[in-house]
Amino acid sequence: MQVELNRQLQRQIIILQDKVELIRGNLTDKLAIVRIFDQMPVAYHKANDERRMYLSEILQTSAVLKTVERQKTDALTSNGEKQTLRGRCSVPQRLKMVNPPKRPIKKTAGVMQLPKLKL
């Protein structure tokens, strides 16, 4: 009976020693973890700087694209006039106004007011 208890205690001692070794671990592993934590802020700042750089490139490209689109619309209008639209009618600014009841309407002319309906 005593021999059997000694064997069980010996097994428990071996198991506990293995657990202690696992808990203590290797010191080089712990140092590697510390180095990784030390390098994390550097990696974050590097990634953040790259993000800012890409964002500024995107903004510059979109600004250039807007200027090119404006130049295209200026080239399409006659004499480089910008077409600013008035109110709900979407009538260009510099076109001659015509009163519909008095004269026929030209395609390029804007309308001052709509004709009244006869009910």
N, C-alpha and C positions, 0 to 999 in steps of 0.2 A: 504494500500500500504506500509506503514511504517512497519507494522507488518510482512508482507511478506519479506521485505528486511532484517529485523532483523533475521528471521528464516534462510534465505539463508546464512547470515553472520555467524550465530551460527553453521550451518552445515560446512561451510568452516573452521571455527576455530577448530572444532572437527577433521576434516580431517587433518588439518595441525599439530595439536597436536599429532595425531597418527603417522604421518610421522616423526616428530621430535623424538618420542620415538623409532621408528624403526632405525633411523639413529644413535642415541646415542647408542642403543643396551645395552646389559648387559656387565658390566665390567669384569665379570668372563670369558665370551666368548673371550673378547679381550686379557685377560691374557693367556688364553689357546692357542690362536694363537701365542702369543709371545713365549711361552714355546715350541711350536712345531718348530718355526723358530730357537730357540736356540738349539734344539736337532738334527736338520738336519745335521750339520757338523759331529756330533758324529756318526750318522747312516751311513753317506757317508764313513767315514774313516773305520768303521767296515766292511762294504761291500767291500771296496777296499782291506782291509787286507785279507778277505776271498778269494777274487778273486786271489790275489797273491799267497796265500797258495795252492789253487787248481791248479794254473798254474805251480807252482814248483813241485807238486805231479805228474802232467801230464808229465813234462819234465823228472823227475826221472824215471817214469815208461817206457817212450819211450826209455831212455838210457839203461835200463835193458833189454828191449825187443830187442834192436839192438845187445847187447852183446850175448844174447841167440841165436839169429839168426846166428851170426858169428860163435859161437861154433857149431851149427848144421851143417853149411857148412863145417867147418874144420873136423868134424867127418865123413862126407860123403866122403871127398876126401881121397885118400890113403896116409898113413903115415902123415897125418895132413898137406899135402901140400896145399897151397892156389892156386887156379886156377886164375891166372891173364891172361887176354886175350890180344892177340896182334892184333892191327890193325883191318882191316875189316874182316879178315878171322876167327876170334874168335878161334884161336888155343891156347891150353894151353901152358904154358911156357916151361916145362921141357921134353916135348916129343921129340923123335928122329925125325929128319927131313929126308924126303925121296924125291928124285928127281923122279917124275912120269915116264918120258920116259925110265929110266934105270931099275927100279924095280917095282914090284906091291906094291900098297899102303896098309898098314895095317890099321885096324880100328882106332887104337889109335895114329897113326903117324900123324904128321902135314905135310903140304905141303909147300915147299920152293917157288915154282912158278907153275903156271898152264901150262899145255901143250899148245903148239901153234896149232892153227887151220890150217888145210890144205885147201886152197881154190882153 
